[in-house]
Amino acid sequence: MVKTPESVLKKQATQAKIAEQAKQACYEAKQKKRQNKKDAIAAAEKYAAEYKAADEASVANRRQAKAQGGFY
């Protein structure tokens, strides 16, 4: 039976630690990207609702002004 040198064992342990850190960083980056995507979609929906409300208000104002014989 051949004994593994201490330097090889240390290197293996260090590489395993680095691999675990990289795996964790990848997971965290994926979660952050997922959350950023959700936030962007929510913001887009909010702005779309604001624009729709503004357009509807503009149409309502034009109709009201026309009904009263004025202009908008």
All heavy atoms as TSV, in Angstrom:
chain	resi	resn	atom	element	x	y	z
A	1	MET	N	N	0.834	-1.173	0.000
A	1	MET	CA	C	0.000	0.000	0.000
A	1	MET	C	C	0.883	1.242	0.000
A	1	MET	O	O	1.781	1.385	0.820
A	1	MET	CB	C	-0.897	-0.026	1.235
A	1	MET	CG	C	-1.855	1.078	1.301
A	1	MET	SD	S	-3.081	0.592	2.506
A	1	MET	CE	C	-4.233	1.813	2.265
A	2	VAL	N	N	0.562	2.169	-0.936
A	2	VAL	CA	C	1.361	3.378	-1.081
A	2	VAL	C	C	0.654	4.511	-0.351
A	2	VAL	O	O	-0.532	4.739	-0.527
A	2	VAL	CB	C	1.527	3.730	-2.580
A	2	VAL	CG1	C	2.302	5.016	-2.735
A	2	VAL	CG2	C	2.207	2.601	-3.323
A	3	LYS	N	N	1.421	5.212	0.458
A	3	LYS	CA	C	0.867	6.327	1.206
A	3	LYS	C	C	0.857	7.574	0.321
A	3	LYS	O	O	1.823	7.869	-0.360
A	3	LYS	CB	C	1.716	6.573	2.455
A	3	LYS	CG	C	1.151	7.608	3.374
A	3	LYS	CD	C	1.958	7.724	4.638
A	3	LYS	CE	C	1.341	8.785	5.535
A	3	LYS	NZ	N	2.139	9.007	6.720
A	4	THR	N	N	-0.274	8.312	0.325
A	4	THR	CA	C	-0.397	9.518	-0.480
A	4	THR	C	C	0.353	10.653	0.206
A	4	THR	O	O	0.209	10.864	1.409
A	4	THR	CB	C	-1.880	9.907	-0.615
A	4	THR	OG1	O	-2.613	8.787	-1.093
A	4	THR	CG2	C	-2.052	11.053	-1.583
A	5	PRO	N	N	1.169	11.376	-0.577
A	5	PRO	CA	C	1.927	12.483	0.020
A	5	PRO	C	C	0.993	13.554	0.602
A	5	PRO	O	O	-0.108	13.788	0.090
A	5	PRO	CB	C	2.713	13.058	-1.165
A	5	PRO	CG	C	2.732	11.997	-2.199
A	5	PRO	CD	C	1.500	11.182	-1.985
A	6	GLU	N	N	1.444	14.198	1.627
A	6	GLU	CA	C	0.670	15.229	2.316
A	6	GLU	C	C	0.341	16.394	1.381
A	6	GLU	O	O	-0.764	16.951	1.436
A	6	GLU	CB	C	1.451	15.751	3.533
A	6	GLU	CG	C	0.678	16.704	4.416
A	6	GLU	CD	C	-0.459	16.031	5.155
A	6	GLU	OE1	O	-0.411	14.821	5.402
A	6	GLU	OE2	O	-1.424	16.750	5.487
A	7	SER	N	N	1.284	16.754	0.507
A	7	SER	CA	C	1.047	17.873	-0.409
A	7	SER	C	C	-0.101	17.567	-1.368
A	7	SER	O	O	-0.892	18.452	-1.699
A	7	SER	CB	C	2.320	18.199	-1.196
A	7	SER	OG	O	2.713	17.074	-1.972
A	8	VAL	N	N	-0.231	16.323	-1.795
A	8	VAL	CA	C	-1.323	15.928	-2.695
A	8	VAL	C	C	-2.654	16.013	-1.949
A	8	VAL	O	O	-3.651	16.493	-2.491
A	8	VAL	CB	C	-1.087	14.517	-3.261
A	8	VAL	CG1	C	-2.296	14.041	-4.044
A	8	VAL	CG2	C	0.158	14.489	-4.138
A	9	LEU	N	N	-2.665	15.562	-0.720
A	9	LEU	CA	C	-3.884	15.629	0.076
A	9	LEU	C	C	-4.319	17.077	0.303
A	9	LEU	O	O	-5.514	17.406	0.219
A	9	LEU	CB	C	-3.687	14.922	1.414
A	9	LEU	CG	C	-3.443	13.410	1.349
A	9	LEU	CD1	C	-3.149	12.868	2.736
A	9	LEU	CD2	C	-4.639	12.718	0.738
A	10	LYS	N	N	-3.345	17.946	0.581
A	10	LYS	CA	C	-3.652	19.361	0.784
A	10	LYS	C	C	-4.207	19.976	-0.492
A	10	LYS	O	O	-5.169	20.743	-0.464
A	10	LYS	CB	C	-2.406	20.133	1.223
A	10	LYS	CG	C	-2.023	19.913	2.662
A	10	LYS	CD	C	-0.828	20.764	3.015
A	10	LYS	CE	C	-0.400	20.552	4.445
A	10	LYS	NZ	N	0.756	21.409	4.798
A	11	LYS	N	N	-3.582	19.631	-1.627
A	11	LYS	CA	C	-4.031	20.172	-2.903
A	11	LYS	C	C	-5.449	19.701	-3.220
A	11	LYS	O	O	-6.286	20.485	-3.681
A	11	LYS	CB	C	-3.082	19.764	-4.022
A	11	LYS	CG	C	-3.429	20.383	-5.350
A	11	LYS	CD	C	-2.365	20.129	-6.390
A	11	LYS	CE	C	-2.748	20.838	-7.682
A	11	LYS	NZ	N	-1.715	20.718	-8.689
A	12	GLN	N	N	-5.750	18.463	-2.965
A	12	GLN	CA	C	-7.083	17.927	-3.202
A	12	GLN	C	C	-8.118	18.638	-2.324
A	12	GLN	O	O	-9.210	18.987	-2.784
A	12	GLN	CB	C	-7.125	16.422	-2.940
A	12	GLN	CG	C	-6.428	15.597	-3.993
A	12	GLN	CD	C	-6.361	14.119	-3.627
A	12	GLN	OE1	O	-6.617	13.738	-2.486
A	12	GLN	NE2	N	-6.010	13.299	-4.607
A	13	ALA	N	N	-7.750	18.866	-1.073
A	13	ALA	CA	C	-8.663	19.549	-0.163
A	13	ALA	C	C	-8.906	20.986	-0.617
A	13	ALA	O	O	-10.039	21.482	-0.601
A	13	ALA	CB	C	-8.091	19.534	1.256
A	14	THR	N	N	-7.842	21.662	-1.047
A	14	THR	CA	C	-7.966	23.036	-1.517
A	14	THR	C	C	-8.824	23.101	-2.771
A	14	THR	O	O	-9.687	23.965	-2.901
A	14	THR	CB	C	-6.571	23.627	-1.801
A	14	THR	OG1	O	-5.796	23.580	-0.597
A	14	THR	CG2	C	-6.668	25.066	-2.282
A	15	GLN	N	N	-8.597	22.173	-3.700
A	15	GLN	CA	C	-9.374	22.155	-4.938
A	15	GLN	C	C	-10.850	21.850	-4.662
A	15	GLN	O	O	-11.733	22.417	-5.293
A	15	GLN	CB	C	-8.795	21.144	-5.922
A	15	GLN	CG	C	-7.485	21.614	-6.543
A	15	GLN	CD	C	-6.863	20.576	-7.459
A	15	GLN	OE1	O	-7.105	19.380	-7.319
A	15	GLN	NE2	N	-6.039	21.046	-8.386
A	16	ALA	N	N	-11.108	20.980	-3.714
A	16	ALA	CA	C	-12.495	20.674	-3.353
A	16	ALA	C	C	-13.174	21.902	-2.752
A	16	ALA	O	O	-14.338	22.193	-3.046
A	16	ALA	CB	C	-12.536	19.509	-2.371
A	17	LYS	N	N	-12.424	22.634	-1.921
A	17	LYS	CA	C	-12.961	23.846	-1.309
A	17	LYS	C	C	-13.259	24.901	-2.375
A	17	LYS	O	O	-14.313	25.537	-2.362
A	17	LYS	CB	C	-11.957	24.389	-0.295
A	17	LYS	CG	C	-12.415	25.596	0.468
A	17	LYS	CD	C	-11.357	26.021	1.479
A	17	LYS	CE	C	-11.761	27.280	2.204
A	17	LYS	NZ	N	-10.717	27.735	3.129
A	18	ILE	N	N	-12.339	25.073	-3.331
A	18	ILE	CA	C	-12.531	26.032	-4.418
A	18	ILE	C	C	-13.728	25.642	-5.273
A	18	ILE	O	O	-14.533	26.493	-5.674
A	18	ILE	CB	C	-11.244	26.153	-5.266
A	18	ILE	CG1	C	-10.147	26.848	-4.458
A	18	ILE	CG2	C	-11.511	26.915	-6.563
A	18	ILE	CD1	C	-8.773	26.802	-5.099
A	19	ALA	N	N	-13.872	24.360	-5.556
A	19	ALA	CA	C	-14.996	23.882	-6.362
A	19	ALA	C	C	-16.319	24.146	-5.648
A	19	ALA	O	O	-17.306	24.552	-6.279
A	19	ALA	CB	C	-14.828	22.398	-6.663
A	20	GLU	N	N	-16.355	23.931	-4.358
A	20	GLU	CA	C	-17.577	24.187	-3.584
A	20	GLU	C	C	-17.914	25.670	-3.589
A	20	GLU	O	O	-19.081	26.053	-3.718
A	20	GLU	CB	C	-17.408	23.669	-2.155
A	20	GLU	CG	C	-18.629	23.843	-1.289
A	20	GLU	CD	C	-19.853	23.091	-1.810
A	20	GLU	OE1	O	-19.695	22.016	-2.407
A	20	GLU	OE2	O	-20.976	23.600	-1.612
A	21	GLN	N	N	-16.905	26.527	-3.447
A	21	GLN	CA	C	-17.136	27.969	-3.479
A	21	GLN	C	C	-17.652	28.409	-4.846
A	21	GLN	O	O	-18.548	29.251	-4.934
A	21	GLN	CB	C	-15.848	28.729	-3.140
A	21	GLN	CG	C	-15.446	28.626	-1.686
A	21	GLN	CD	C	-14.086	29.246	-1.419
A	21	GLN	OE1	O	-13.325	29.529	-2.342
A	21	GLN	NE2	N	-13.758	29.433	-0.146
A	22	ALA	N	N	-17.099	27.834	-5.921
A	22	ALA	CA	C	-17.546	28.174	-7.269
A	22	ALA	C	C	-18.988	27.725	-7.479
A	22	ALA	O	O	-19.795	28.446	-8.085
A	22	ALA	CB	C	-16.632	27.531	-8.308
A	23	LYS	N	N	-19.322	26.555	-6.971
A	23	LYS	CA	C	-20.682	26.041	-7.088
A	23	LYS	C	C	-21.657	26.958	-6.351
A	23	LYS	O	O	-22.732	27.281	-6.861
A	23	LYS	CB	C	-20.743	24.628	-6.525
A	23	LYS	CG	C	-22.067	23.940	-6.678
A	23	LYS	CD	C	-21.997	22.522	-6.141
A	23	LYS	CE	C	-23.338	21.833	-6.211
A	23	LYS	NZ	N	-23.295	20.473	-5.640
A	24	GLN	N	N	-21.282	27.392	-5.164
A	24	GLN	CA	C	-22.125	28.286	-4.367
A	24	GLN	C	C	-22.284	29.636	-5.064
A	24	GLN	O	O	-23.380	30.194	-5.106
A	24	GLN	CB	C	-21.526	28.470	-2.965
A	24	GLN	CG	C	-22.350	29.338	-2.045
A	24	GLN	CD	C	-23.683	28.712	-1.680
A	24	GLN	OE1	O	-23.853	27.515	-1.728
A	24	GLN	NE2	N	-24.634	29.544	-1.335
A	25	ALA	N	N	-21.196	30.166	-5.615
A	25	ALA	CA	C	-21.257	31.451	-6.314
A	25	ALA	C	C	-22.159	31.350	-7.538
A	25	ALA	O	O	-22.927	32.284	-7.832
A	25	ALA	CB	C	-19.860	31.900	-6.720
A	26	CYS	N	N	-22.087	30.246	-8.248
A	26	CYS	CA	C	-22.933	30.030	-9.429
A	26	CYS	C	C	-24.398	29.986	-9.019
A	26	CYS	O	O	-25.249	30.600	-9.671
A	26	CYS	CB	C	-22.524	28.737	-10.119
A	26	CYS	SG	S	-23.477	28.375	-11.600
A	27	TYR	N	N	-24.696	29.288	-7.943
A	27	TYR	CA	C	-26.068	29.193	-7.447
A	27	TYR	C	C	-26.596	30.570	-7.054
A	27	TYR	O	O	-27.710	30.946	-7.405
A	27	TYR	CB	C	-26.131	28.236	-6.265
A	27	TYR	CG	C	-27.493	28.161	-5.620
A	27	TYR	CD1	C	-28.520	27.443	-6.202
A	27	TYR	CD2	C	-27.751	28.830	-4.416
A	27	TYR	CE1	C	-29.773	27.386	-5.617
A	27	TYR	CE2	C	-28.999	28.774	-3.833
A	27	TYR	CZ	C	-30.004	28.051	-4.430
A	27	TYR	OH	O	-31.242	28.001	-3.851
A	28	GLU	N	N	-25.781	31.342	-6.341
A	28	GLU	CA	C	-26.197	32.677	-5.911
A	28	GLU	C	C	-26.411	33.601	-7.111
A	28	GLU	O	O	-27.361	34.389	-7.134
A	28	GLU	CB	C	-25.172	33.271	-4.952
A	28	GLU	CG	C	-25.154	32.590	-3.602
A	28	GLU	CD	C	-24.011	33.036	-2.709
A	28	GLU	OE1	O	-23.199	33.887	-3.132
A	28	GLU	OE2	O	-23.926	32.525	-1.577
A	29	ALA	N	N	-25.537	33.507	-8.125
A	29	ALA	CA	C	-25.684	34.330	-9.317
A	29	ALA	C	C	-26.970	33.967	-10.057
A	29	ALA	O	O	-27.682	34.856	-10.554
A	29	ALA	CB	C	-24.481	34.151	-10.237
A	30	LYS	N	N	-27.277	32.690	-10.115
A	30	LYS	CA	C	-28.493	32.247	-10.783
A	30	LYS	C	C	-29.726	32.763	-10.057
A	30	LYS	O	O	-30.689	33.228	-10.674
A	30	LYS	CB	C	-28.526	30.720	-10.844
A	30	LYS	CG	C	-29.659	30.161	-11.686
A	30	LYS	CD	C	-29.646	28.647	-11.702
A	30	LYS	CE	C	-28.563	28.125	-12.599
A	30	LYS	NZ	N	-28.651	26.666	-12.791
A	31	GLN	N	N	-29.703	32.718	-8.711
A	31	GLN	CA	C	-30.829	33.216	-7.926
A	31	GLN	C	C	-30.999	34.729	-8.107
A	31	GLN	O	O	-32.113	35.232	-8.224
A	31	GLN	CB	C	-30.635	32.884	-6.439
A	31	GLN	CG	C	-30.700	31.405	-6.137
A	31	GLN	CD	C	-32.025	30.785	-6.495
A	31	GLN	OE1	O	-33.074	31.364	-6.272
A	31	GLN	NE2	N	-31.989	29.599	-7.073
A	32	LYS	N	N	-29.876	35.448	-8.129
A	32	LYS	CA	C	-29.930	36.897	-8.306
A	32	LYS	C	C	-30.478	37.240	-9.691
A	32	LYS	O	O	-31.301	38.148	-9.828
A	32	LYS	CB	C	-28.536	37.501	-8.128
A	32	LYS	CG	C	-28.531	39.003	-8.193
A	32	LYS	CD	C	-27.168	39.575	-7.889
A	32	LYS	CE	C	-27.225	41.091	-7.939
A	32	LYS	NZ	N	-25.930	41.708	-7.730
A	33	LYS	N	N	-30.038	36.510	-10.703
A	33	LYS	CA	C	-30.521	36.750	-12.062
A	33	LYS	C	C	-32.019	36.479	-12.155
A	33	LYS	O	O	-32.767	37.233	-12.777
A	33	LYS	CB	C	-29.765	35.848	-13.045
A	33	LYS	CG	C	-30.113	36.078	-14.488
A	33	LYS	CD	C	-29.261	35.209	-15.395
A	33	LYS	CE	C	-29.611	35.427	-16.851
A	33	LYS	NZ	N	-28.822	34.586	-17.748
A	34	ARG	N	N	-32.467	35.427	-11.501
A	34	ARG	CA	C	-33.889	35.077	-11.490
A	34	ARG	C	C	-34.709	36.191	-10.835
A	34	ARG	O	O	-35.764	36.581	-11.332
A	34	ARG	CB	C	-34.057	33.755	-10.743
A	34	ARG	CG	C	-35.328	33.006	-11.059
A	34	ARG	CD	C	-35.323	31.646	-10.401
A	34	ARG	NE	N	-34.596	30.698	-11.230
A	34	ARG	CZ	C	-34.171	29.522	-10.818
A	34	ARG	NH1	N	-34.368	29.136	-9.583
A	34	ARG	NH2	N	-33.533	28.709	-11.630
A	35	GLN	N	N	-34.201	36.717	-9.707
A	35	GLN	CA	C	-34.904	37.790	-8.994
A	35	GLN	C	C	-34.914	39.073	-9.823
A	35	GLN	O	O	-35.929	39.769	-9.880
A	35	GLN	CB	C	-34.258	38.049	-7.631
A	35	GLN	CG	C	-34.998	39.061	-6.790
A	35	GLN	CD	C	-36.424	38.638	-6.476
A	35	GLN	OE1	O	-36.688	37.494	-6.157
A	35	GLN	NE2	N	-37.350	39.572	-6.581
A	36	ASN	N	N	-33.790	39.381	-10.477
A	36	ASN	CA	C	-33.731	40.573	-11.316
A	36	ASN	C	C	-34.735	40.481	-12.466
A	36	ASN	O	O	-35.357	41.484	-12.842
A	36	ASN	CB	C	-32.326	40.778	-11.875
A	36	ASN	CG	C	-31.347	41.245	-10.827
A	36	ASN	OD1	O	-31.728	41.688	-9.756
A	36	ASN	ND2	N	-30.059	41.125	-11.113
A	37	LYS	N	N	-34.890	39.284	-13.017
A	37	LYS	CA	C	-35.847	39.090	-14.111
A	37	LYS	C	C	-37.275	39.322	-13.608
A	37	LYS	O	O	-38.067	39.992	-14.270
A	37	LYS	CB	C	-35.707	37.678	-14.677
A	37	LYS	CG	C	-36.557	37.421	-15.886
A	37	LYS	CD	C	-36.286	36.037	-16.459
A	37	LYS	CE	C	-37.110	35.782	-17.697
A	37	LYS	NZ	N	-36.857	34.469	-18.281
A	38	LYS	N	N	-37.582	38.792	-12.419
A	38	LYS	CA	C	-38.909	39.007	-11.840
A	38	LYS	C	C	-39.160	40.494	-11.613
A	38	LYS	O	O	-40.253	41.009	-11.893
A	38	LYS	CB	C	-39.058	38.256	-10.520
A	38	LYS	CG	C	-39.238	36.773	-10.659
A	38	LYS	CD	C	-39.397	36.129	-9.291
A	38	LYS	CE	C	-39.493	34.622	-9.397
A	38	LYS	NZ	N	-39.602	33.984	-8.079
A	39	ASP	N	N	-38.158	41.199	-11.091
A	39	ASP	CA	C	-38.294	42.634	-10.835
A	39	ASP	C	C	-38.511	43.407	-12.135
A	39	ASP	O	O	-39.329	44.334	-12.182
A	39	ASP	CB	C	-37.054	43.172	-10.107
A	39	ASP	CG	C	-36.921	42.615	-8.699
A	39	ASP	OD1	O	-37.908	42.064	-8.172
A	39	ASP	OD2	O	-35.820	42.742	-8.122
A	40	ALA	N	N	-37.789	43.041	-13.185
A	40	ALA	CA	C	-37.922	43.726	-14.467
A	40	ALA	C	C	-39.310	43.501	-15.057
A	40	ALA	O	O	-39.927	44.431	-15.593
A	40	ALA	CB	C	-36.845	43.246	-15.440
A	41	ILE	N	N	-39.814	42.292	-14.953
A	41	ILE	CA	C	-41.149	41.991	-15.472
A	41	ILE	C	C	-42.204	42.774	-14.699
A	41	ILE	O	O	-43.131	43.344	-15.282
A	41	ILE	CB	C	-41.420	40.474	-15.430
A	41	ILE	CG1	C	-40.554	39.761	-16.478
A	41	ILE	CG2	C	-42.887	40.167	-15.662
A	41	ILE	CD1	C	-40.573	38.252	-16.375
A	42	ALA	N	N	-42.053	42.828	-13.381
A	42	ALA	CA	C	-43.013	43.568	-12.555
A	42	ALA	C	C	-42.985	45.060	-12.903
A	42	ALA	O	O	-44.044	45.701	-12.999
A	42	ALA	CB	C	-42.705	43.361	-11.078
A	43	ALA	N	N	-41.799	45.613	-13.106
A	43	ALA	CA	C	-41.686	47.028	-13.461
A	43	ALA	C	C	-42.329	47.291	-14.822
A	43	ALA	O	O	-43.033	48.298	-15.003
A	43	ALA	CB	C	-40.224	47.459	-13.473
A	44	ALA	N	N	-42.106	46.398	-15.773
A	44	ALA	CA	C	-42.695	46.566	-17.106
A	44	ALA	C	C	-44.215	46.524	-17.044
A	44	ALA	O	O	-44.894	47.323	-17.699
A	44	ALA	CB	C	-42.171	45.480	-18.048
A	45	GLU	N	N	-44.755	45.608	-16.251
A	45	GLU	CA	C	-46.206	45.529	-16.101
A	45	GLU	C	C	-46.763	46.792	-15.449
A	45	GLU	O	O	-47.822	47.295	-15.847
A	45	GLU	CB	C	-46.590	44.293	-15.288
A	45	GLU	CG	C	-46.367	42.995	-16.023
A	45	GLU	CD	C	-46.587	41.762	-15.165
A	45	GLU	OE1	O	-46.730	41.901	-13.934
A	45	GLU	OE2	O	-46.608	40.660	-15.738
A	46	LYS	N	N	-46.043	47.312	-14.461
A	46	LYS	CA	C	-46.480	48.533	-13.782
A	46	LYS	C	C	-46.503	49.707	-14.764
A	46	LYS	O	O	-47.485	50.459	-14.825
A	46	LYS	CB	C	-45.536	48.846	-12.618
A	46	LYS	CG	C	-45.944	50.060	-11.799
A	46	LYS	CD	C	-44.954	50.352	-10.711
A	46	LYS	CE	C	-44.025	51.428	-11.217
A	46	LYS	NZ	N	-43.112	51.961	-10.253
A	47	TYR	N	N	-45.443	49.862	-15.559
A	47	TYR	CA	C	-45.387	50.950	-16.522
A	47	TYR	C	C	-46.455	50.786	-17.600
A	47	TYR	O	O	-47.067	51.762	-18.029
A	47	TYR	CB	C	-44.004	51.054	-17.161
A	47	TYR	CG	C	-42.942	51.539	-16.195
A	47	TYR	CD1	C	-41.734	50.882	-16.077
A	47	TYR	CD2	C	-43.163	52.657	-15.390
A	47	TYR	CE1	C	-40.771	51.312	-15.189
A	47	TYR	CE2	C	-42.204	53.095	-14.497
A	47	TYR	CZ	C	-41.004	52.424	-14.400
A	47	TYR	OH	O	-40.061	52.852	-13.527
A	48	ALA	N	N	-46.682	49.568	-18.051
A	48	ALA	CA	C	-47.717	49.325	-19.055
A	48	ALA	C	C	-49.085	49.728	-18.516
A	48	ALA	O	O	-49.889	50.343	-19.238
A	48	ALA	CB	C	-47.715	47.863	-19.477
A	49	ALA	N	N	-49.347	49.423	-17.252
A	49	ALA	CA	C	-50.618	49.808	-16.639
A	49	ALA	C	C	-50.730	51.327	-16.538
A	49	ALA	O	O	-51.801	51.900	-16.792
A	49	ALA	CB	C	-50.757	49.168	-15.263
A	50	GLU	N	N	-49.626	51.997	-16.201
A	50	GLU	CA	C	-49.643	53.463	-16.121
A	50	GLU	C	C	-49.923	54.080	-17.489
A	50	GLU	O	O	-50.724	55.023	-17.601
A	50	GLU	CB	C	-48.310	53.986	-15.592
A	50	GLU	CG	C	-48.092	53.769	-14.117
A	50	GLU	CD	C	-46.747	54.290	-13.638
A	50	GLU	OE1	O	-46.069	55.019	-14.391
A	50	GLU	OE2	O	-46.366	53.957	-12.506
A	51	TYR	N	N	-49.272	53.579	-18.531
A	51	TYR	CA	C	-49.472	54.109	-19.879
A	51	TYR	C	C	-50.904	53.869	-20.347
A	51	TYR	O	O	-51.512	54.730	-20.976
A	51	TYR	CB	C	-48.487	53.489	-20.867
A	51	TYR	CG	C	-47.041	53.822	-20.587
A	51	TYR	CD1	C	-46.037	52.890	-20.783
A	51	TYR	CD2	C	-46.662	55.078	-20.107
A	51	TYR	CE1	C	-44.707	53.178	-20.526
A	51	TYR	CE2	C	-45.345	55.386	-19.847
A	51	TYR	CZ	C	-44.364	54.438	-20.061
A	51	TYR	OH	O	-43.063	54.733	-19.797
A	52	LYS	N	N	-51.448	52.698	-20.044
A	52	LYS	CA	C	-52.819	52.381	-20.429
A	52	LYS	C	C	-53.790	53.333	-19.731
A	52	LYS	O	O	-54.720	53.853	-20.351
A	52	LYS	CB	C	-53.146	50.935	-20.075
A	52	LYS	CG	C	-54.526	50.506	-20.503
A	52	LYS	CD	C	-54.781	49.057	-20.172
A	52	LYS	CE	C	-56.196	48.664	-20.559
A	52	LYS	NZ	N	-56.520	47.301	-20.179
A	53	ALA	N	N	-53.571	53.572	-18.434
A	53	ALA	CA	C	-54.435	54.481	-17.681
A	53	ALA	C	C	-54.346	55.898	-18.245
A	53	ALA	O	O	-55.362	56.595	-18.365
A	53	ALA	CB	C	-54.063	54.466	-16.205
A	54	ALA	N	N	-53.148	56.335	-18.609
A	54	ALA	CA	C	-52.984	57.678	-19.175
A	54	ALA	C	C	-53.706	57.791	-20.512
A	54	ALA	O	O	-54.351	58.812	-20.798
A	54	ALA	CB	C	-51.501	58.001	-19.336
A	55	ASP	N	N	-53.598	56.757	-21.351
A	55	ASP	CA	C	-54.292	56.771	-22.639
A	55	ASP	C	C	-55.802	56.797	-22.437
A	55	ASP	O	O	-56.519	57.549	-23.125
A	55	ASP	CB	C	-53.904	55.542	-23.474
A	55	ASP	CG	C	-52.483	55.627	-24.012
A	55	ASP	OD1	O	-51.920	56.748	-24.033
A	55	ASP	OD2	O	-51.943	54.571	-24.408
A	56	GLU	N	N	-56.289	55.993	-21.519
A	56	GLU	CA	C	-57.729	55.963	-21.261
A	56	GLU	C	C	-58.218	57.306	-20.722
A	56	GLU	O	O	-59.299	57.775	-21.085
A	56	GLU	CB	C	-58.079	54.831	-20.293
A	56	GLU	CG	C	-57.931	53.449	-20.902
A	56	GLU	CD	C	-58.101	52.317	-19.904
A	56	GLU	OE1	O	-58.190	52.593	-18.685
A	56	GLU	OE2	O	-58.135	51.163	-20.349
A	57	ALA	N	N	-57.432	57.946	-19.871
A	57	ALA	CA	C	-57.805	59.254	-19.330
A	57	ALA	C	C	-57.831	60.290	-20.445
A	57	ALA	O	O	-58.731	61.150	-20.490
A	57	ALA	CB	C	-56.826	59.667	-18.238
A	58	SER	N	N	-56.862	60.209	-21.351
A	58	SER	CA	C	-56.818	61.145	-22.466
A	58	SER	C	C	-58.044	60.992	-23.356
A	58	SER	O	O	-58.665	61.987	-23.762
A	58	SER	CB	C	-55.541	60.913	-23.280
A	58	SER	OG	O	-55.495	61.772	-24.382
A	59	VAL	N	N	-58.418	59.752	-23.656
A	59	VAL	CA	C	-59.611	59.500	-24.477
A	59	VAL	C	C	-60.854	60.004	-23.761
A	59	VAL	O	O	-61.714	60.659	-24.369
A	59	VAL	CB	C	-59.729	57.995	-24.812
A	59	VAL	CG1	C	-61.083	57.677	-25.419
A	59	VAL	CG2	C	-58.612	57.565	-25.748
A	60	ALA	N	N	-60.957	59.742	-22.470
A	60	ALA	CA	C	-62.120	60.191	-21.704
A	60	ALA	C	C	-62.200	61.711	-21.692
A	60	ALA	O	O	-63.299	62.295	-21.841
A	60	ALA	CB	C	-62.051	59.652	-20.279
A	61	ASN	N	N	-61.076	62.389	-21.547
A	61	ASN	CA	C	-61.057	63.859	-21.549
A	61	ASN	C	C	-61.479	64.411	-22.908
A	61	ASN	O	O	-62.222	65.396	-22.981
A	61	ASN	CB	C	-59.675	64.388	-21.165
A	61	ASN	CG	C	-59.382	64.209	-19.691
A	61	ASN	OD1	O	-60.303	64.126	-18.879
A	61	ASN	ND2	N	-58.111	64.135	-19.342
A	62	ARG	N	N	-60.982	63.786	-23.998
A	62	ARG	CA	C	-61.366	64.227	-25.333
A	62	ARG	C	C	-62.869	64.050	-25.554
A	62	ARG	O	O	-63.532	64.935	-26.104
A	62	ARG	CB	C	-60.587	63.458	-26.397
A	62	ARG	CG	C	-59.317	64.154	-26.804
A	62	ARG	CD	C	-58.662	63.494	-28.000
A	62	ARG	NE	N	-57.588	62.648	-27.466
A	62	ARG	CZ	C	-57.417	61.356	-27.730
A	62	ARG	NH1	N	-58.228	60.734	-28.552
A	62	ARG	NH2	N	-56.430	60.689	-27.197
A	63	ARG	N	N	-63.391	62.922	-25.133
A	63	ARG	CA	C	-64.826	62.656	-25.300
A	63	ARG	C	C	-65.658	63.646	-24.497
A	63	ARG	O	O	-66.689	64.138	-24.961
A	63	ARG	CB	C	-65.149	61.214	-24.884
A	63	ARG	CG	C	-64.679	60.208	-25.884
A	63	ARG	CD	C	-64.989	58.800	-25.458
A	63	ARG	NE	N	-64.506	57.837	-26.444
A	63	ARG	CZ	C	-64.334	56.561	-26.217
A	63	ARG	NH1	N	-64.625	56.042	-25.033
A	63	ARG	NH2	N	-63.904	55.769	-27.175
A	64	GLN	N	N	-65.241	63.918	-23.282
A	64	GLN	CA	C	-65.978	64.849	-22.429
A	64	GLN	C	C	-65.949	66.245	-23.041
A	64	GLN	O	O	-66.971	66.943	-23.083
A	64	GLN	CB	C	-65.365	64.869	-21.030
A	64	GLN	CG	C	-66.112	65.784	-20.065
A	64	GLN	CD	C	-65.442	65.811	-18.694
A	64	GLN	OE1	O	-64.351	65.296	-18.512
A	64	GLN	NE2	N	-66.125	66.408	-17.738
A	65	ALA	N	N	-64.793	66.672	-23.530
A	65	ALA	CA	C	-64.673	68.003	-24.127
A	65	ALA	C	C	-65.526	68.089	-25.384
A	65	ALA	O	O	-66.210	69.107	-25.615
A	65	ALA	CB	C	-63.212	68.300	-24.465
A	66	LYS	N	N	-65.541	67.022	-26.175
A	66	LYS	CA	C	-66.347	67.018	-27.389
A	66	LYS	C	C	-67.831	67.080	-27.058
A	66	LYS	O	O	-68.619	67.780	-27.722
A	66	LYS	CB	C	-66.032	65.776	-28.224
A	66	LYS	CG	C	-66.700	65.759	-29.576
A	66	LYS	CD	C	-66.227	64.544	-30.378
A	66	LYS	CE	C	-66.884	64.536	-31.759
A	66	LYS	NZ	N	-66.464	63.389	-32.548
A	67	ALA	N	N	-68.250	66.344	-26.025
A	67	ALA	CA	C	-69.658	66.336	-25.623
A	67	ALA	C	C	-70.100	67.703	-25.142
A	67	ALA	O	O	-71.261	68.081	-25.303
A	67	ALA	CB	C	-69.869	65.285	-24.539
A	68	GLN	N	N	-69.172	68.454	-24.550
A	68	GLN	CA	C	-69.515	69.786	-24.031
A	68	GLN	C	C	-69.285	70.881	-25.078
A	68	GLN	O	O	-69.435	72.059	-24.775
A	68	GLN	CB	C	-68.697	70.076	-22.776
A	68	GLN	CG	C	-69.046	69.169	-21.614
A	68	GLN	CD	C	-68.140	69.402	-20.402
A	68	GLN	OE1	O	-67.183	70.144	-20.470
A	68	GLN	NE2	N	-68.490	68.738	-19.296
A	69	GLY	N	N	-68.875	70.473	-26.253
A	69	GLY	CA	C	-68.684	71.438	-27.329
A	69	GLY	C	C	-67.345	72.154	-27.286
A	69	GLY	O	O	-67.144	73.138	-27.993
A	70	GLY	N	N	-66.433	71.688	-26.497
A	70	GLY	CA	C	-65.111	72.326	-26.400
A	70	GLY	C	C	-64.053	71.485	-27.101
A	70	GLY	O	O	-64.352	70.707	-28.002
A	71	PHE	N	N	-62.836	71.715	-26.719
A	71	PHE	CA	C	-61.750	70.900	-27.266
A	71	PHE	C	C	-60.757	70.602	-26.164
A	71	PHE	O	O	-60.705	71.276	-25.135
A	71	PHE	CB	C	-61.068	71.610	-28.445
A	71	PHE	CG	C	-60.485	72.950	-28.090
A	71	PHE	CD1	C	-59.164	73.046	-27.664
A	71	PHE	CD2	C	-61.242	74.100	-28.164
A	71	PHE	CE1	C	-58.633	74.268	-27.334
A	71	PHE	CE2	C	-60.713	75.330	-27.842
A	71	PHE	CZ	C	-59.398	75.421	-27.421
A	72	TYR	N	N	-59.945	69.562	-26.409
A	72	TYR	CA	C	-58.962	69.134	-25.414
A	72	TYR	C	C	-57.606	69.116	-26.043
A	72	TYR	O	O	-57.402	68.643	-27.119
A	72	TYR	CB	C	-59.328	67.743	-24.887
A	72	TYR	CG	C	-58.308	67.133	-23.950
A	72	TYR	CD1	C	-58.159	67.597	-22.662
A	72	TYR	CD2	C	-57.474	66.114	-24.370
A	72	TYR	CE1	C	-57.228	67.053	-21.796
A	72	TYR	CE2	C	-56.531	65.556	-23.514
A	72	TYR	CZ	C	-56.429	66.022	-22.226
A	72	TYR	OH	O	-55.505	65.487	-21.386
